[in-house]
Amino acid sequence: MTLRSLLAKDWTLQVNTGTSGSPTWTTVKGLTKLEFGLDSETEDDSDFDSDGWKSEVVTQRGWKLEIEGRRKRDAAAANFVPDPGQEFLRQAGLVVGITANVETRWYRKDGSPDAFTGSAAVQYRGGGGEVTDLEPFEVELTGQGAPVAIENPAA
């Protein structure tokens, strides 16, 4: 069997712009980076019987998605019409409390089994730059509970 590398650009991110009972999955366009990360908290499990070797037990995990991209707008519209997925995250990043949480799902568009959903708090950063820059945006989605593996919508 010949093996081939997976392309990082084959990830997609969607946010639920509907309700939990009737989701509307809206793709966040303009992404240039998507990184899924897990953080772990551990406690020392060592004892006198370990001959001086340390033992760690995972006691808690957390997840986050770090995304970056270029702000996009409808090129055909006379007035400014932002990308709906980006705008949904931007709006959630401007408020506090539970309204700063979004339902999200991310998966590989090549049909691999990598696909997840989860609720996350939004931290939005964007705007500005140098005179020759394109308008950037950055979002950190901090998981609320465990990410859930789902059937890949692209499979």
Z-matrix of the N, CA and C atoms (Angstrom, degrees):
N
C 1 1.445
C 2 1.530 1 108.35
N 3 1.327 2 116.02 1 132.16
C 4 1.452 3 121.93 2 174.69
C 5 1.522 4 108.76 3 -91.55
N 6 1.324 5 116.32 4 132.15
C 7 1.454 6 121.10 5 -179.76
C 8 1.526 7 110.28 6 -100.56
N 9 1.325 8 115.95 7 145.32
C 10 1.459 9 121.65 8 177.38
C 11 1.517 10 108.51 9 -128.68
N 12 1.310 11 115.36 10 147.45
C 13 1.462 12 120.87 11 179.39
C 14 1.520 13 110.99 12 -74.13
N 15 1.325 14 115.93 13 147.07
C 16 1.464 15 121.72 14 175.36
C 17 1.523 16 108.64 15 -83.88
N 18 1.311 17 116.44 16 144.60
C 19 1.456 18 121.55 17 178.48
C 20 1.521 19 109.57 18 -89.81
N 21 1.316 20 116.68 19 132.56
C 22 1.464 21 121.24 20 179.38
C 23 1.525 22 111.42 21 -63.53
N 24 1.320 23 117.55 22 -27.66
C 25 1.465 24 121.43 23 -177.74
C 26 1.522 25 113.62 24 -70.44
N 27 1.316 26 117.49 25 -5.38
C 28 1.462 27 120.17 26 -178.64
C 29 1.525 28 114.02 27 -85.94
N 30 1.341 29 118.06 28 6.65
C 31 1.456 30 121.04 29 173.72
C 32 1.519 31 110.07 30 -85.49
N 33 1.318 32 116.55 31 147.44
C 34 1.462 33 121.27 32 172.33
C 35 1.524 34 108.40 33 -133.57
N 36 1.318 35 115.36 34 152.57
C 37 1.455 36 122.44 35 179.71
C 38 1.516 37 108.23 36 -124.58
N 39 1.330 38 115.59 37 133.46
C 40 1.461 39 120.87 38 176.57
C 41 1.518 40 109.33 39 -128.23
N 42 1.339 41 115.74 40 147.56
C 43 1.462 42 122.21 41 175.10
C 44 1.516 43 108.24 42 -119.05
N 45 1.329 44 115.05 43 147.20
C 46 1.457 45 120.34 44 179.16
C 47 1.523 46 108.48 45 -84.37
N 48 1.330 47 116.05 46 106.77
C 49 1.461 48 120.68 47 178.66
C 50 1.519 49 111.15 48 -93.78
N 51 1.327 50 116.47 49 2.87
C 52 1.470 51 122.03 50 175.41
C 53 1.519 52 109.45 51 -99.48
N 54 1.314 53 116.24 52 -134.14
C 55 1.461 54 122.10 53 178.59
C 56 1.525 55 108.84 54 -121.00
N 57 1.327 56 116.48 55 168.21
C 58 1.467 57 119.59 56 177.54
C 59 1.515 58 111.22 57 -62.00
N 60 1.331 59 116.53 58 -38.49
C 61 1.457 60 120.92 59 -179.28
C 62 1.523 61 113.69 60 -74.36
N 63 1.316 62 116.66 61 -28.65
C 64 1.463 63 122.11 62 -179.84
C 65 1.535 64 108.90 63 -137.77
N 66 1.354 65 115.85 64 76.57
C 67 1.463 66 119.17 65 -174.18
C 68 1.527 67 113.37 66 -69.00
N 69 1.318 68 114.78 67 144.92
C 70 1.462 69 123.32 68 170.33
C 71 1.527 70 105.74 69 -121.22
N 72 1.321 71 116.75 70 105.51
C 73 1.460 72 121.10 71 -176.19
C 74 1.521 73 109.37 72 -84.93
N 75 1.330 74 115.57 73 113.78
C 76 1.458 75 123.34 74 -177.42
C 77 1.520 76 109.13 75 -109.25
N 78 1.316 77 117.04 76 123.81
C 79 1.461 78 121.94 77 -179.58
C 80 1.520 79 110.53 78 -72.98
N 81 1.327 80 115.15 79 136.58
C 82 1.457 81 121.48 80 174.29
C 83 1.522 82 106.60 81 -87.60
N 84 1.317 83 116.39 82 113.79
C 85 1.475 84 121.93 83 -176.63
C 86 1.522 85 110.71 84 -89.83
N 87 1.324 86 115.15 85 166.64
C 88 1.458 87 121.88 86 173.76
C 89 1.518 88 115.30 87 80.43
N 90 1.338 89 117.98 88 13.31
C 91 1.466 90 120.13 89 -177.64
C 92 1.524 91 111.81 90 -69.85
N 93 1.322 92 115.08 91 139.81
C 94 1.458 93 121.84 92 172.82
C 95 1.529 94 111.11 93 -119.96
N 96 1.340 95 116.02 94 -8.23
C 97 1.468 96 121.15 95 179.28
C 98 1.526 97 108.69 96 -156.33
N 99 1.329 98 115.74 97 137.08
C 100 1.459 99 122.40 98 171.39
C 101 1.520 100 106.62 99 -143.85
N 102 1.338 101 115.82 100 118.20
C 103 1.460 102 120.45 101 178.79
C 104 1.523 103 109.29 102 -127.68
N 105 1.328 104 115.53 103 125.10
C 106 1.460 105 123.25 104 176.16
C 107 1.521 106 107.27 105 -98.40
N 108 1.330 107 117.03 106 124.05
C 109 1.452 108 120.16 107 -178.28
C 110 1.507 109 112.47 108 -129.42
N 111 1.313 110 115.46 109 148.25
C 112 1.462 111 123.15 110 175.76
C 113 1.524 112 108.62 111 -117.05
N 114 1.328 113 116.18 112 135.40
C 115 1.456 114 122.13 113 173.35
C 116 1.520 115 107.44 114 -113.86
N 117 1.330 116 116.23 115 144.29
C 118 1.463 117 120.75 116 -178.87
C 119 1.520 118 110.55 117 -126.63
N 120 1.313 119 115.64 118 139.53
C 121 1.467 120 123.04 119 169.97
C 122 1.520 121 106.42 120 -103.70
N 123 1.323 122 115.78 121 135.25
C 124 1.462 123 119.60 122 179.88
C 125 1.516 124 110.27 123 -127.85
N 126 1.312 125 115.44 124 158.67
C 127 1.467 126 123.02 125 174.52
C 128 1.520 127 107.64 126 -124.93
N 129 1.298 128 114.70 127 143.71
C 130 1.459 129 121.21 128 177.93
C 131 1.527 130 109.46 129 -67.13
N 132 1.318 131 116.07 130 124.57
C 133 1.462 132 123.70 131 -178.15
C 134 1.536 133 110.66 132 -110.59
N 135 1.334 134 116.49 133 11.10
C 136 1.467 135 120.70 134 -175.98
C 137 1.522 136 111.26 135 -66.13
N 138 1.321 137 114.67 136 154.66
C 139 1.464 138 120.18 137 175.10
C 140 1.526 139 109.62 138 -147.45
N 141 1.305 140 117.12 139 179.05
C 142 1.464 141 121.74 140 -177.06
C 143 1.525 142 112.56 141 -63.40
N 144 1.328 143 117.29 142 -22.36
C 145 1.455 144 120.82 143 -176.39
C 146 1.527 145 113.34 144 -86.09
N 147 1.326 146 118.17 145 1.33
C 148 1.466 147 120.36 146 -175.05
C 149 1.523 148 113.28 147 -90.95
N 150 1.332 149 117.53 148 7.24
C 151 1.469 150 122.61 149 179.08
C 152 1.526 151 112.33 150 54.02
N 153 1.320 152 116.12 151 35.40
C 154 1.461 153 120.19 152 176.73
C 155 1.523 154 114.59 153 84.77
N 156 1.317 155 116.87 154 1.14
C 157 1.468 156 119.71 155 178.87
C 158 1.521 157 109.57 156 -90.56
N 159 1.314 158 114.03 157 133.80
C 160 1.454 159 120.99 158 -178.38
C 161 1.525 160 110.47 159 -75.08
N 162 1.318 161 115.53 160 147.64
C 163 1.462 162 122.04 161 176.17
C 164 1.528 163 107.71 162 -133.39
N 165 1.313 164 117.29 163 131.59
C 166 1.466 165 122.57 164 -179.26
C 167 1.534 166 109.71 165 -119.27
N 168 1.324 167 115.86 166 142.37
C 169 1.457 168 122.28 167 175.88
C 170 1.524 169 107.75 168 -120.17
N 171 1.324 170 116.71 169 130.69
C 172 1.458 171 120.50 170 176.22
C 173 1.521 172 108.09 171 -72.47
N 174 1.335 173 116.62 172 122.79
C 175 1.463 174 121.21 173 -179.26
C 176 1.520 175 112.49 174 -108.17
N 177 1.326 176 116.59 175 -15.09
C 178 1.461 177 119.48 176 179.51
C 179 1.528 178 109.26 177 -163.39
N 180 1.333 179 115.40 178 145.73
C 181 1.467 180 120.97 179 174.85
C 182 1.515 181 109.07 180 -128.26
N 183 1.306 182 115.00 181 155.57
C 184 1.454 183 121.91 182 174.17
C 185 1.516 184 108.70 183 -140.74
N 186 1.314 185 116.58 184 158.83
C 187 1.460 186 120.16 185 179.04
C 188 1.517 187 110.28 186 -132.40
N 189 1.324 188 114.34 187 159.30
C 190 1.452 189 120.05 188 174.54
C 191 1.515 190 109.06 189 -154.74
N 192 1.303 191 113.86 190 154.53
C 193 1.467 192 122.38 191 172.24
C 194 1.516 193 106.95 192 -115.53
N 195 1.306 194 116.16 193 127.76
C 196 1.450 195 120.76 194 173.85
C 197 1.521 196 106.83 195 -110.05
N 198 1.331 197 115.22 196 120.79
C 199 1.461 198 118.76 197 -179.96
C 200 1.525 199 109.32 198 -125.33
N 201 1.305 200 114.27 199 149.61
C 202 1.452 201 122.23 200 174.77
C 203 1.512 202 107.44 201 -137.38
N 204 1.313 203 115.53 202 157.28
C 205 1.451 204 119.06 203 177.92
C 206 1.513 205 111.91 204 -174.39
N 207 1.311 206 114.08 205 -168.66
C 208 1.452 207 123.19 206 176.90
C 209 1.515 208 107.63 207 -113.04
N 210 1.332 209 116.59 208 132.16
C 211 1.466 210 119.39 209 177.79
C 212 1.518 211 108.65 210 -63.21
N 213 1.311 212 114.87 211 137.40
C 214 1.463 213 121.43 212 -178.07
C 215 1.516 214 109.94 213 -123.46
N 216 1.320 215 115.12 214 155.82
C 217 1.453 216 122.70 215 177.84
C 218 1.517 217 108.70 216 -141.47
N 219 1.322 218 115.69 217 161.33
C 220 1.454 219 121.57 218 176.80
C 221 1.523 220 107.74 219 -69.31
N 222 1.328 221 116.94 220 112.98
C 223 1.465 222 121.80 221 -176.64
C 224 1.518 223 112.23 222 -68.90
N 225 1.337 224 118.04 223 -23.17
C 226 1.467 225 120.82 224 -177.05
C 227 1.527 226 112.84 225 -88.14
N 228 1.323 227 117.50 226 -13.74
C 229 1.466 228 120.53 227 -176.45
C 230 1.527 229 110.79 228 -83.20
N 231 1.339 230 116.29 229 136.62
C 232 1.470 231 120.95 230 178.37
C 233 1.526 232 110.51 231 -67.38
N 234 1.323 233 117.37 232 -39.05
C 235 1.458 234 122.13 233 177.00
C 236 1.519 235 109.27 234 -95.73
N 237 1.317 236 115.98 235 164.64
C 238 1.460 237 120.71 236 -179.58
C 239 1.520 238 110.49 237 -68.62
N 240 1.323 239 116.77 238 117.66
C 241 1.461 240 123.63 239 174.93
C 242 1.528 241 106.47 240 -124.96
N 243 1.349 242 117.40 241 106.82
C 244 1.467 243 120.04 242 -176.37
C 245 1.518 244 112.24 243 -75.03
N 246 1.335 245 114.58 244 163.61
C 247 1.460 246 120.00 245 171.38
C 248 1.526 247 107.70 246 -59.93
N 249 1.340 248 118.88 247 127.43
C 250 1.466 249 121.04 248 -175.48
C 251 1.534 250 114.38 249 -59.87
N 252 1.330 251 118.58 250 -38.13
C 253 1.456 252 121.14 251 179.76
C 254 1.522 253 112.13 252 -68.07
N 255 1.335 254 115.87 253 -45.00
C 256 1.465 255 119.88 254 177.53
C 257 1.523 256 110.66 255 -62.59
N 258 1.323 257 116.63 256 -43.11
C 259 1.463 258 120.69 257 -177.34
C 260 1.519 259 111.11 258 -65.55
N 261 1.331 260 117.84 259 -37.16
C 262 1.464 261 121.38 260 178.05
C 263 1.531 262 110.48 261 -61.15
N 264 1.337 263 116.47 262 -44.00
C 265 1.462 264 120.34 263 177.86
C 266 1.526 265 111.17 264 -67.52
N 267 1.321 266 117.41 265 -39.48
C 268 1.466 267 120.90 266 179.23
C 269 1.528 268 110.55 267 -61.63
N 270 1.319 269 115.98 268 -45.02
C 271 1.471 270 120.07 269 179.55
C 272 1.531 271 111.22 270 -63.83
N 273 1.340 272 117.51 271 -41.71
C 274 1.466 273 120.54 272 178.28
C 275 1.524 274 110.78 273 -65.67
N 276 1.328 275 117.12 274 -29.10
C 277 1.460 276 121.43 275 179.04
C 278 1.514 277 113.99 276 -76.78
N 279 1.323 278 117.74 277 -7.27
C 280 1.466 279 121.76 278 -179.15
C 281 1.526 280 113.22 279 -98.28
N 282 1.324 281 117.65 280 -4.63
C 283 1.464 282 121.31 281 -176.10
C 284 1.525 283 110.22 282 -119.00
N 285 1.333 284 115.71 283 172.29
C 286 1.462 285 120.42 284 179.34
C 287 1.530 286 109.32 285 -122.54
N 288 1.310 287 115.43 286 168.48
C 289 1.457 288 120.30 287 179.24
C 290 1.508 289 111.94 288 79.28
N 291 1.316 290 114.75 289 -158.17
C 292 1.464 291 120.67 290 -174.69
C 293 1.527 292 112.66 291 -65.41
N 294 1.332 293 117.31 292 -23.57
C 295 1.470 294 119.07 293 178.57
C 296 1.526 295 112.13 294 -72.63
N 297 1.330 296 117.18 295 -7.92
C 298 1.461 297 121.03 296 174.42
C 299 1.526 298 111.40 297 -89.50
N 300 1.334 299 117.08 298 5.90
C 301 1.464 300 121.68 299 177.55
C 302 1.522 301 109.98 300 -99.30
N 303 1.326 302 115.16 301 146.72
C 304 1.462 303 120.69 302 176.61
C 305 1.526 304 109.32 303 -133.24
N 306 1.323 305 115.05 304 151.21
C 307 1.459 306 120.38 305 169.29
C 308 1.518 307 106.19 306 -88.65
N 309 1.306 308 116.04 307 133.96
C 310 1.453 309 119.90 308 -176.18
C 311 1.522 310 110.46 309 -138.11
N 312 1.300 311 115.04 310 157.62
C 313 1.465 312 120.23 311 170.05
C 314 1.521 313 107.79 312 -143.20
N 315 1.309 314 114.91 313 146.02
C 316 1.456 315 120.68 314 -179.84
C 317 1.515 316 107.89 315 -140.42
N 318 1.333 317 114.37 316 142.13
C 319 1.454 318 119.73 317 -175.40
C 320 1.516 319 109.61 318 -160.52
N 321 1.323 320 113.92 319 165.23
C 322 1.464 321 120.08 320 177.73
C 323 1.528 322 108.67 321 -87.05
N 324 1.316 323 115.88 322 134.48
C 325 1.468 324 121.36 323 -179.00
C 326 1.524 325 112.76 324 -76.96
N 327 1.332 326 117.44 325 -7.53
C 328 1.463 327 120.22 326 -179.43
C 329 1.522 328 112.57 327 -87.29
N 330 1.334 329 117.37 328 5.11
C 331 1.460 330 121.11 329 175.61
C 332 1.514 331 114.87 330 85.85
N 333 1.330 332 118.73 331 3.92
C 334 1.465 333 120.17 332 177.37
C 335 1.530 334 108.77 333 -63.62
N 336 1.325 335 118.42 334 165.39
C 337 1.468 336 119.53 335 -176.80
C 338 1.535 337 114.25 336 -73.99
N 339 1.324 338 119.25 337 -2.19
C 340 1.461 339 122.05 338 -178.72
C 341 1.520 340 110.34 339 -72.11
N 342 1.326 341 116.59 340 102.99
C 343 1.463 342 121.70 341 179.54
C 344 1.523 343 108.71 342 -157.00
N 345 1.336 344 115.91 343 132.55
C 346 1.454 345 121.27 344 -174.85
C 347 1.520 346 110.49 345 -141.37
N 348 1.313 347 115.19 346 159.20
C 349 1.455 348 121.78 347 171.27
C 350 1.520 349 107.74 348 -137.48
N 351 1.336 350 115.87 349 155.93
C 352 1.451 351 120.12 350 178.31
C 353 1.514 352 111.17 351 -178.59
N 354 1.312 353 114.93 352 163.49
C 355 1.460 354 121.83 353 175.81
C 356 1.518 355 107.56 354 -96.37
N 357 1.340 356 115.91 355 141.00
C 358 1.463 357 119.50 356 -175.86
C 359 1.516 358 111.56 357 -146.33
N 360 1.336 359 115.63 358 149.24
C 361 1.461 360 122.33 359 170.64
C 362 1.525 361 108.11 360 -82.19
N 363 1.329 362 116.00 361 144.95
C 364 1.465 363 121.54 362 -174.82
C 365 1.522 364 110.83 363 -105.75
N 366 1.313 365 115.28 364 128.30
C 367 1.465 366 121.26 365 168.42
C 368 1.517 367 105.89 366 -119.19
N 369 1.332 368 116.03 367 112.36
C 370 1.470 369 122.25 368 -175.16
C 371 1.524 370 110.10 369 -105.22
N 372 1.325 371 115.55 370 135.73
C 373 1.460 372 122.20 371 172.15
C 374 1.517 373 107.29 372 -134.77
N 375 1.304 374 116.54 373 135.96
C 376 1.465 375 118.39 374 178.21
C 377 1.502 376 111.00 375 -178.24
N 378 1.295 377 114.64 376 173.18
C 379 1.451 378 120.98 377 176.90
C 380 1.510 379 112.86 378 95.67
N 381 1.304 380 114.05 379 147.10
C 382 1.456 381 120.59 380 175.19
C 383 1.508 382 113.88 381 82.76
N 384 1.311 383 114.52 382 -170.02
C 385 1.453 384 121.36 383 -179.47
C 386 1.520 385 111.30 384 133.95
N 387 1.295 386 115.16 385 -173.37
C 388 1.465 387 122.63 386 178.37
C 389 1.528 388 110.08 387 -76.06
N 390 1.317 389 116.22 388 166.26
C 391 1.464 390 121.45 389 -176.93
C 392 1.539 391 112.44 390 -61.41
N 393 1.322 392 117.60 391 -28.37
C 394 1.463 393 120.85 392 -178.94
C 395 1.528 394 113.49 393 -99.35
N 396 1.347 395 116.93 394 2.41
C 397 1.467 396 121.04 395 -176.90
C 398 1.526 397 111.89 396 -80.07
N 399 1.314 398 114.96 397 155.66
C 400 1.454 399 121.88 398 165.58
C 401 1.516 400 107.56 399 -87.64
N 402 1.328 401 116.93 400 150.30
C 403 1.471 402 121.47 401 -177.25
C 404 1.530 403 109.84 402 -64.89
N 405 1.350 404 118.03 403 119.22
C 406 1.456 405 121.01 404 -178.44
C 407 1.521 406 112.35 405 -92.57
N 408 1.320 407 115.58 406 163.80
C 409 1.460 408 120.94 407 164.22
C 410 1.520 409 108.12 408 -144.81
N 411 1.319 410 115.17 409 148.42
C 412 1.460 411 122.29 410 176.63
C 413 1.518 412 107.46 411 -135.23
N 414 1.313 413 115.86 412 139.40
C 415 1.457 414 120.93 413 178.16
C 416 1.519 415 108.16 414 -136.94
N 417 1.327 416 114.98 415 135.10
C 418 1.459 417 120.30 416 169.83
C 419 1.520 418 106.58 417 -113.23
N 420 1.311 419 115.48 418 120.32
C 421 1.457 420 122.47 419 177.01
C 422 1.520 421 107.20 420 -102.05
N 423 1.330 422 116.42 421 114.47
C 424 1.460 423 122.17 422 -177.59
C 425 1.521 424 108.75 423 -100.49
N 426 1.322 425 116.12 424 119.29
C 427 1.460 426 122.34 425 -173.87
C 428 1.511 427 114.51 426 -59.55
N 429 1.317 428 114.76 427 143.02
C 430 1.461 429 123.92 428 174.36
C 431 1.530 430 105.65 429 -113.04
N 432 1.311 431 116.83 430 93.28
C 433 1.462 432 120.72 431 -174.86
C 434 1.518 433 110.61 432 87.93
N 435 1.310 434 115.47 433 -169.52
C 436 1.464 435 121.38 434 -175.12
C 437 1.522 436 111.88 435 -78.12
N 438 1.353 437 117.36 436 143.25
C 439 1.458 438 118.64 437 168.90
C 440 1.537 439 107.53 438 -71.96
N 441 1.306 440 116.09 439 145.95
C 442 1.457 441 121.00 440 -177.21
C 443 1.528 442 108.91 441 -110.87
N 444 1.310 443 115.83 442 125.47
C 445 1.470 444 119.86 443 175.14
C 446 1.527 445 108.80 444 -68.86
N 447 1.325 446 116.38 445 134.10
C 448 1.463 447 122.11 446 179.48
C 449 1.524 448 109.46 447 -126.61
N 450 1.315 449 115.56 448 166.35
C 451 1.457 450 119.46 449 172.13
C 452 1.514 451 107.89 450 -68.81
N 453 1.312 452 117.10 451 133.13
C 454 1.455 453 121.30 452 -176.69
C 455 1.529 454 110.09 453 -63.84
N 456 1.352 455 117.98 454 120.44
C 457 1.458 456 120.16 455 178.85
C 458 1.530 457 113.92 456 -61.48
N 459 1.343 458 116.72 457 -20.65
C 460 1.461 459 120.49 458 -179.54
C 461 1.525 460 112.53 459 -90.78
N 462 1.339 461 117.11 460 -4.64
C 463 1.483 462 120.03 461 -177.07
C 464 1.512 463 110.78 462 -73.66
